[in-house]
Amino acid sequence: MRAKLPSGLELLFCQHHANEHEAKLTELDAVLEVSGS
């Protein structure tokens, strides 16, 4: 999972941790992208 913040910063998470932090990332207006494998 890739989270792109409005500042331009990109964060990479495994799905488990993305789920854990999704509420805060959404609050920060991050764009969440699921990367397929």
MOVEN-V227666 format. One record per backbone hydrogen bond with DSSP energy under -1.0 kcal/mol. NH is the residue of the N-H (numbers start at 0). CO is the residue of the C=O. If there is no record, write none. Layout:
NH,CO
NH,CO
//
This chain:
1,32
2,10
3,30
4,8
7,4
10,2
12,0
17,13
18,14
19,15
20,16
24,20
25,21
26,22
27,23
28,25
29,24
30,3
32,1
//
